């Protein structure tokens, strides 16, 4: 068995596995039953799709044909939701940090300036594309 893809979305992994299974290619999805919505899927390495080595060229052709029209993009609703969350978080931070900065002086202002970096800890679903390990381009 060799990997054909490592995906971060359980839905995408099951769709790819179903597509290959429908073509008669035996498929094993590593982590198939892991259904957490937390970012822990990154810790286990995503959902690995394994196929027999003898079917790699056929599976690559099927996935290449399927992916021709697929152009993922970050959804507009997700962008606007993250923008609203960022503004709300900065507003709450300002409400609590600004009075502290006024009392404590410049040392308190340091936290206020660093607070936007706390948004980097907010888990989001970026709807990214997984890694596909396809055979060479067909001639």
C-alpha positions in Angstrom: 0.0 0.0 0.0 1.3 3.5 -0.9 -0.2 6.9 -0.1 -2.0 8.7 -2.9 -3.2 11.6 -0.7 -3.0 13.2 2.8 -6.0 15.3 3.4 -7.0 17.6 6.3 -10.8 17.3 5.7 -12.6 14.1 6.6 -15.3 14.9 4.0 -12.8 15.3 1.2 -11.0 12.1 2.3 -14.2 10.1 2.2 -15.2 11.5 -1.2 -11.8 10.7 -2.7 -11.9 7.2 -1.2 -15.4 6.7 -2.6 -14.4 7.9 -6.0 -11.4 5.4 -6.1 -13.5 2.6 -4.6 -16.2 3.2 -7.3 -13.4 2.7 -9.9 -12.6 -0.7 -8.4 -9.4 0.4 -6.6 -9.0 -0.9 -3.0 -8.7 2.0 -0.6 -7.7 2.4 3.0 -8.4 5.7 4.8 -6.1 6.2 7.8 -8.0 8.0 10.6 -11.3 7.5 8.8 -13.2 7.2 12.1 -11.5 10.2 13.7 -14.3 12.8 13.7 -13.0 15.6 16.0 -13.7 19.2 15.0 -10.6 20.3 16.8 -7.3 21.1 15.1 -5.9 17.8 16.4 -6.2 16.3 12.9 -3.0 18.1 12.2 -1.3 16.3 15.1 -2.1 12.9 13.7 -1.0 13.9 10.2 -4.4 14.2 8.5 -6.3 11.5 6.8 -4.0 9.3 4.7 -5.4 7.5 1.7 -3.6 4.3 0.8 -3.9 2.2 -2.3 -2.1 -0.8 -3.7 1.1 0.2 -5.5 -0.1 -1.5 -8.7 -3.1 0.8 -8.9 -1.2 4.1 -8.4 -1.2 5.1 -12.1 -4.9 4.4 -12.6 -5.8 6.2 -9.3 -3.6 9.2 -10.3 -5.5 9.5 -13.6 -8.8 9.4 -11.9 -7.9 12.0 -9.3 -6.3 14.2 -11.9 -9.4 14.1 -14.1 -11.6 14.9 -11.1 -9.4 17.8 -9.9 -9.3 19.6 -13.3 -12.4 21.7 -12.6 -11.7 22.1 -8.8 -10.4 25.5 -7.8 -10.7 25.9 -4.0 -11.0 29.4 -2.6 -11.4 30.8 0.9 -15.1 31.4 1.3 -16.2 35.0 1.5 -18.4 34.2 4.5 -15.4 32.8 6.3 -13.3 35.9 5.6 -16.0 38.3 6.8 -16.6 36.1 9.9 -12.9 36.2 10.7 -12.9 40.0 10.1 -15.8 40.5 12.5 -14.1 38.2 15.1 -10.9 40.2 14.8 -12.6 43.5 15.3 -14.6 42.2 18.2 -11.5 40.7 19.8 -9.6 43.9 19.4 -12.5 45.9 20.8 -12.7 43.7 23.9 -8.9 43.9 24.3 -9.0 47.7 24.0 -11.8 48.0 26.6 -9.7 46.0 29.2 -6.2 47.0 28.1 -6.6 50.8 27.6 -7.5 51.7 31.2 -4.6 49.5 32.3 -2.3 51.3 29.9 -3.4 54.6 31.2 -2.7 53.6 34.8 0.5 51.6 34.2 2.0 53.8 31.5 4.1 52.6 28.6 4.7 49.2 30.1 0.9 48.5 30.0 0.7 49.8 26.5 3.1 47.0 25.4 0.4 44.4 26.0 -2.1 46.4 24.0 0.2 46.5 21.0 0.9 42.7 21.3 -2.8 41.8 21.7 -3.6 41.5 18.0 -1.0 38.6 17.8 -3.3 36.7 20.1 -5.6 36.2 17.2 -3.1 33.8 15.7 -4.2 31.3 18.3 -7.8 31.3 16.9 -8.4 27.9 15.2 -10.2 28.3 11.8 -11.0 26.0 9.0 -9.1 27.5 6.1 -10.5 25.0 3.6 -7.1 24.2 2.3 -6.3 21.6 -0.2 -4.5 18.4 0.9 -1.4 16.8 -0.5 -1.8 14.5 -3.4 1.0 12.1 -4.5 0.1 11.5 -8.1 2.2 9.7 -10.6 3.9 11.6 -13.4 1.9 13.7 -15.9 0.3 11.5 -18.6 1.8 11.9 -22.1 
